[in-house]
Amino acid sequence: MLSSFPAITDRRIRIALVGCGRISERHIRAICQQHESAELVSICDIQSDRLEQAQLWITECAADYPSAATNPALFNDFNELLAASQNRTTPADLVVLCTPSGLHSQQSIASAAAGLHVCTEKPMATHWEDAQKMVKACNSESLHLFVVMQNRLNNTLQLVKRQLQAGRFGRLAMVTVNVFWQRPQDYYDQASWRGTLEFDGGALMNQACHYVDLLDWLIGPVKSINACIATLVRSIEAEDTATLQLRWRSGALGTMAVTMLAYPKNLEGSITILGESGTVRIGGSSLNRIEHWSFADTSSDDTEVAQINSSAIPQDVAFYCRFYNHILEVLQSKTQSLFDGRDALRTMELLTGAYRSAKHGRTINLPLEN
């Protein structure tokens, strides 16, 4: 969606970051690398030691990008950060939420009320209704709501999407997604909110959220979903293992298998697409390698496969740099958003459908009834 706010083109876009935990380092380093277009004006966390760590990351970045050297205002209270922006003490344009997922909704709504664009880490919320409220709040203020689904910018997935749009697969028959990762118990023990239903979610909601996003964004609207979830080994409220059966409106069938119990480390993150005239498998550490590419016809796009594999990069700061470059251009009115909150609702709808299916032991048809 295009904001009714004027494009920000005469200065750097001012960013406030909330939550300085594990994922925030990627955000901070990516923002610093976008120093020509953005500046980090404030950071917030309820734990002072995390604020200190965030300052160290900023200092490290300044060694490589001197103009990224900022002295952001420090806050232990989210509401005080918003107040400082409203009274122009520390004005911001965009709030980035790296807080527990269960807080995203109320913090997004409060940020929109303060006149700020919003970017949330995935998942955008832990409840379908909360996600809808977030979108409504930002829409009512004509503000952008971005959700971090940076895998959409992968060269591999962009290339596959072009083939799907061109019809090279013919009629799709089967799609399989596998996420076989390792999240040991000490990962969940790092914070009391991890693995909880209210603030975090489990293997599907949290870890595999990017892959669930591809079920709609890449393949198309899902007609029905049938799911089983289980907490087999980890001492958490949410699931550590899940399986899904899917039927798309196109008629294609599919499966998704997810576990956080792969031993001893992440084993696989892949998507395989099989059609009547094309087969592709994308894998690698973060869907960054093309493992199989075969079509009945030829295309100039076929020559990109080797190049993409030779330059495959892991999902780290580089992916977040692509994400920030894109959303900054959106705020400058240079392009349309690929990460719109209304679009992300479809991912939340799939997740909600899966959990309802597992809970009630039946197939859930989409779209969901409110």
C-alpha positions as CSV (number, residue, x, y, z in Angstrom):
1,M,0.0,0.0,0.0
2,L,1.2,3.5,-0.7
3,S,1.1,5.8,2.3
4,S,-0.7,9.2,2.1
5,F,2.3,10.5,4.0
6,P,4.7,12.5,1.8
7,A,7.7,10.5,0.5
8,I,10.8,11.0,2.7
9,T,13.4,12.1,0.1
10,D,15.1,15.1,1.6
11,R,16.8,13.4,4.5
12,R,17.7,10.0,6.0
13,I,14.7,8.0,7.3
14,R,14.7,7.9,11.1
15,I,14.3,4.4,12.7
16,A,13.5,3.4,16.2
17,L,14.3,-0.2,17.2
18,V,12.4,-1.9,20.0
19,G,13.8,-5.2,21.5
20,C,17.5,-5.8,21.5
21,G,17.5,-9.6,21.7
22,R,19.0,-12.2,19.4
23,I,17.5,-11.1,16.1
24,S,18.1,-7.4,16.6
25,E,21.8,-7.7,15.7
26,R,20.9,-8.4,12.1
27,H,18.5,-5.4,12.0
28,I,21.1,-3.1,13.5
29,R,23.9,-4.1,11.2
30,A,21.6,-3.9,8.1
31,I,20.3,-0.5,9.1
32,C,23.9,0.7,9.6
33,Q,24.8,-0.6,6.1
34,Q,21.9,1.5,4.7
35,H,23.4,4.6,6.4
36,E,23.0,6.7,3.3
37,S,19.2,6.3,3.5
38,A,18.5,5.6,7.2
39,E,19.7,6.4,10.7
40,L,19.0,4.6,13.9
41,V,17.7,7.4,16.2
42,S,16.5,5.4,19.2
43,I,16.7,1.9,20.7
44,C,14.6,0.3,23.5
45,D,14.8,-2.7,25.7
46,I,13.6,-3.4,29.2
47,Q,17.1,-4.9,30.0
48,S,19.9,-2.3,30.2
49,D,22.6,-4.9,29.4
50,R,20.9,-5.5,26.0
51,L,20.9,-1.8,25.3
52,E,24.7,-1.8,26.0
53,Q,25.2,-4.8,23.6
54,A,23.2,-3.0,20.9
55,Q,25.5,0.1,21.3
56,L,28.5,-2.2,20.8
57,W,27.1,-3.4,17.5
58,I,26.5,0.1,16.4
59,T,30.1,1.0,17.3
60,E,31.4,-2.0,15.4
61,C,29.4,-0.9,12.3
62,A,30.7,2.6,12.5
63,A,34.2,1.3,12.0
64,D,33.2,0.2,8.5
65,Y,30.6,2.8,7.8
66,P,31.6,6.1,9.6
67,S,28.4,7.9,8.6
68,A,26.5,5.2,10.4
69,A,28.0,6.3,13.7
70,T,24.9,7.5,15.6
71,N,24.3,8.1,19.2
72,P,20.7,6.8,19.5
73,A,18.5,7.7,22.4
74,L,18.2,4.8,24.9
75,F,14.8,3.8,26.4
76,N,13.8,1.1,28.8
77,D,10.1,1.9,28.2
78,F,8.4,1.5,24.9
79,N,5.7,4.2,25.6
80,E,8.4,6.7,26.5
81,L,10.0,6.1,23.1
82,L,6.7,6.8,21.4
83,A,6.2,9.9,23.5
84,A,9.7,11.2,22.6
85,S,8.9,10.8,18.9
86,Q,5.5,12.5,19.2
87,N,6.9,15.5,21.1
88,R,9.8,15.7,18.6
89,T,12.5,15.1,21.3
90,T,13.6,12.1,19.4
91,P,11.4,12.0,16.2
92,A,11.2,8.7,14.3
93,D,9.5,7.7,11.0
94,L,9.6,3.9,11.4
95,V,9.4,1.6,14.4
96,V,11.0,-1.8,14.1
97,L,9.7,-4.4,16.5
98,C,12.1,-7.2,17.5
99,T,10.1,-8.0,20.6
100,P,8.3,-11.3,21.4
101,S,5.7,-12.0,18.8
102,G,2.8,-11.8,21.2
103,L,3.6,-8.2,21.8
104,H,3.6,-7.1,18.1
105,S,-0.1,-6.4,17.9
106,Q,-0.4,-4.0,20.8
107,Q,2.9,-2.3,20.0
108,S,2.0,-1.9,16.3
109,I,-1.3,-0.4,17.2
110,A,0.3,2.1,19.6
111,S,3.0,3.0,17.1
112,A,0.3,3.7,14.4
113,A,-1.6,5.9,16.9
114,A,1.7,7.8,17.4
115,G,1.9,8.3,13.6
116,L,4.8,5.9,12.9
117,H,5.2,3.4,10.2
118,V,5.7,-0.1,11.6
119,C,8.0,-3.1,10.8
120,T,7.6,-6.3,12.7
121,E,9.6,-9.4,12.9
122,K,7.9,-12.7,11.9
123,P,5.4,-13.9,12.8
124,M,3.4,-10.6,12.8
125,A,1.3,-11.9,15.7
126,T,0.4,-15.1,17.5
127,H,-3.4,-14.7,17.0
128,W,-5.3,-14.2,13.8
129,E,-7.6,-11.6,15.3
130,D,-4.6,-9.6,16.6
131,A,-3.0,-9.6,13.1
132,Q,-6.2,-8.2,11.7
133,K,-6.2,-5.4,14.3
134,M,-2.7,-4.5,13.3
135,V,-3.5,-4.1,9.7
136,K,-6.7,-2.1,10.5
137,A,-4.8,0.3,12.8
138,C,-2.1,1.0,10.2
139,N,-4.6,1.3,7.3
140,S,-6.7,3.7,9.3
141,E,-3.7,6.0,9.7
142,S,-2.5,5.5,6.1
143,L,0.7,4.1,7.5
144,H,2.9,1.2,6.2
145,L,3.0,-2.1,8.0
146,F,5.9,-4.2,7.0
147,V,6.4,-7.8,8.0
148,V,9.9,-9.3,7.8
149,M,9.6,-12.0,5.1
150,Q,13.0,-11.4,3.5
151,N,13.1,-14.8,1.8
152,R,10.9,-13.4,-0.8
153,L,13.9,-11.4,-2.1
154,N,16.0,-14.6,-2.5
155,N,17.4,-14.8,-6.0
156,T,16.4,-18.4,-6.0
157,L,12.7,-17.8,-5.1
158,Q,12.5,-14.7,-7.4
159,L,13.7,-16.9,-10.3
160,V,11.2,-19.7,-9.4
161,K,8.3,-17.2,-9.1
162,R,9.0,-15.9,-12.6
163,Q,8.8,-19.5,-14.0
164,L,5.5,-20.0,-12.2
165,Q,4.1,-16.8,-13.6
166,A,5.3,-17.7,-17.1
167,G,3.5,-21.1,-16.8
168,R,6.6,-23.1,-17.4
169,F,5.6,-25.8,-14.9
170,G,2.3,-26.5,-16.7
171,R,-0.3,-27.8,-14.3
172,L,1.2,-28.1,-10.8
173,A,0.8,-31.6,-9.3
174,M,2.7,-31.7,-6.0
175,V,4.6,-29.3,-3.7
176,T,6.6,-30.5,-0.8
177,V,8.2,-28.4,1.9
178,N,10.7,-29.8,4.5
179,V,12.1,-27.9,7.5
180,F,14.3,-30.2,9.5
181,W,16.1,-28.0,12.0
182,Q,17.7,-28.3,15.4
183,R,16.6,-26.1,18.3
184,P,18.0,-27.5,21.5
185,Q,16.4,-27.1,24.9
186,D,18.9,-24.4,25.9
187,Y,17.6,-22.3,22.9
188,Y,14.2,-22.2,24.5
189,D,15.6,-21.7,28.0
190,Q,17.3,-18.4,26.9
191,A,14.1,-16.5,27.7
192,S,10.9,-17.3,29.6
193,W,8.7,-16.3,26.6
194,R,10.3,-18.7,24.1
195,G,8.2,-21.7,23.2
196,T,5.1,-20.2,24.8
197,L,1.8,-20.1,23.0
198,E,1.0,-16.5,23.8
199,F,4.3,-14.8,23.0
200,D,6.3,-17.1,20.7
201,G,4.6,-20.1,19.1
202,G,6.2,-23.3,18.0
203,A,7.9,-24.9,15.1
204,L,5.2,-23.8,12.6
205,M,4.4,-20.3,14.0
206,N,8.0,-19.2,14.7
207,Q,10.8,-21.2,13.0
208,A,9.0,-22.3,9.8
209,C,7.0,-19.1,9.3
210,H,9.1,-18.1,6.3
211,Y,8.3,-21.5,4.6
212,V,4.6,-21.3,5.4
213,D,4.6,-17.9,3.7
214,L,5.8,-19.5,0.5
215,L,2.8,-21.8,0.3
216,D,0.6,-18.8,-0.7
217,W,3.1,-16.2,-2.0
218,L,4.9,-18.7,-4.3
219,I,2.3,-21.4,-5.2
220,G,-1.0,-19.5,-4.8
221,P,-4.2,-19.6,-2.7
222,V,-4.6,-22.6,-0.5
223,K,-8.1,-24.2,-0.6
224,S,-7.8,-26.5,2.5
225,I,-5.4,-27.7,5.1
226,N,-5.1,-30.6,7.4
227,A,-2.5,-30.6,10.2
228,C,-1.0,-32.6,13.1
229,I,1.2,-31.1,15.7
230,A,3.1,-32.6,18.6
231,T,5.4,-31.6,21.4
232,L,7.6,-34.7,21.5
233,V,10.9,-33.8,23.2
234,R,11.3,-30.1,24.1
235,S,9.9,-28.8,27.4
236,I,7.8,-26.0,25.8
237,E,4.1,-25.2,25.6
238,A,4.1,-25.1,21.8
239,E,4.9,-27.8,19.2
240,D,8.4,-28.9,18.2
241,T,7.1,-31.1,15.3
242,A,4.3,-30.7,12.7
243,T,3.0,-32.1,9.5
244,L,0.6,-30.5,7.0
245,Q,-1.5,-31.8,4.1
246,L,-2.5,-29.1,1.6
247,R,-4.8,-28.6,-1.4
248,W,-4.4,-25.5,-3.5
249,R,-7.3,-23.9,-5.4
250,S,-5.4,-24.8,-8.6
251,G,-5.9,-28.5,-7.7
252,A,-2.3,-29.1,-6.7
253,L,-1.6,-31.2,-3.6
254,G,1.2,-30.8,-1.1
255,T,2.8,-31.6,2.2
256,M,4.9,-29.8,4.7
257,A,7.0,-31.5,7.4
258,V,8.6,-29.5,10.2
259,T,10.6,-30.5,13.2
260,M,13.1,-28.8,15.5
261,L,14.5,-32.2,16.5
262,A,17.0,-32.9,13.7
263,Y,20.2,-34.2,15.2
264,P,22.8,-32.8,15.6
265,K,22.2,-29.6,13.6
266,N,19.9,-28.2,10.9
267,L,19.6,-30.8,8.2
268,E,17.3,-29.4,5.5
269,G,15.1,-26.4,4.5
270,S,13.7,-27.1,1.1
271,I,10.8,-26.7,-1.3
272,T,10.2,-29.0,-4.3
273,I,7.7,-28.1,-7.0
274,L,6.5,-30.7,-9.5
275,G,4.4,-29.9,-12.5
276,E,3.5,-31.6,-15.8
277,S,6.3,-29.8,-17.6
278,G,8.8,-28.7,-15.0
279,T,10.4,-29.8,-11.7
280,V,12.5,-27.6,-9.4
281,R,13.9,-28.1,-5.9
282,I,15.3,-25.2,-3.8
283,G,17.4,-26.0,-0.8
284,G,20.6,-24.9,0.8
285,S,21.0,-23.4,4.3
286,S,18.2,-20.9,3.7
287,L,16.6,-21.6,0.3
288,N,19.6,-20.1,-1.3
289,R,20.6,-22.9,-3.7
290,I,18.9,-24.5,-6.7
291,E,19.4,-28.3,-6.3
292,H,17.3,-29.3,-9.3
293,W,16.1,-27.4,-12.3
294,S,14.3,-29.1,-15.3
295,F,11.8,-27.8,-17.8
296,A,10.3,-29.2,-21.0
297,D,11.2,-25.9,-22.8
298,T,14.1,-23.5,-22.6
299,S,14.4,-20.0,-21.3
300,S,17.0,-17.3,-20.9
301,D,16.3,-17.6,-17.2
302,D,17.9,-21.1,-17.2
303,T,21.3,-19.5,-17.5
304,E,20.9,-17.9,-14.1
305,V,20.9,-21.2,-12.2
306,A,24.7,-21.7,-12.2
307,Q,25.3,-18.0,-11.4
308,I,22.9,-18.1,-8.4
309,N,24.5,-21.3,-7.0
310,S,28.0,-19.9,-7.4
311,S,27.1,-16.8,-5.4
312,A,24.8,-18.3,-2.8
313,I,25.0,-16.6,0.5
314,P,23.6,-17.7,3.9
315,Q,20.7,-16.0,5.4
316,D,22.4,-13.4,7.5
317,V,22.8,-9.6,7.5
318,A,23.0,-9.6,3.7
319,F,19.4,-10.8,3.4
320,Y,18.3,-8.1,5.9
321,C,20.1,-5.5,3.9
322,R,18.0,-6.4,0.9
323,F,14.9,-6.2,3.0
324,Y,15.8,-2.7,4.4
325,N,16.9,-1.4,1.0
326,H,13.4,-2.4,-0.3
327,I,11.3,-0.9,2.6
328,L,13.3,2.3,2.6
329,E,12.6,2.7,-1.1
330,V,8.9,2.1,-0.3
331,L,9.0,5.0,2.2
332,Q,10.7,7.1,-0.4
333,S,7.8,6.2,-2.8
334,K,10.2,4.6,-5.2
335,T,8.4,1.2,-5.3
336,Q,5.5,-0.8,-4.1
337,S,5.8,-2.9,-0.9
338,L,6.5,-6.6,-1.2
339,F,6.0,-7.0,2.6
340,D,2.6,-5.4,3.1
341,G,0.8,-6.3,6.3
342,R,-2.4,-7.2,4.4
343,D,-0.4,-9.6,2.3
344,A,1.2,-11.1,5.5
345,L,-2.3,-11.8,6.8
346,R,-2.5,-14.7,4.3
347,T,0.4,-16.3,6.0
348,M,-1.3,-15.8,9.4
349,E,-4.5,-17.3,7.9
350,L,-2.6,-20.5,6.9
351,L,-1.0,-20.8,10.3
352,T,-4.3,-20.3,12.0
353,G,-5.9,-22.8,9.8
354,A,-3.2,-25.4,10.6
355,Y,-3.6,-24.9,14.3
356,R,-7.4,-25.1,14.1
357,S,-7.1,-28.3,12.1
358,A,-4.7,-29.9,14.6
359,K,-6.9,-28.8,17.5
360,H,-10.2,-30.1,16.1
361,G,-8.9,-33.0,14.1
362,R,-10.5,-32.0,10.8
363,T,-9.8,-30.3,7.5
364,I,-10.0,-26.5,7.6
365,N,-11.2,-24.7,4.5
366,L,-9.8,-21.3,3.5
367,P,-10.5,-18.4,3.6
368,L,-11.3,-18.5,7.3
369,E,-14.5,-17.2,8.6
370,N,-14.0,-14.4,11.1
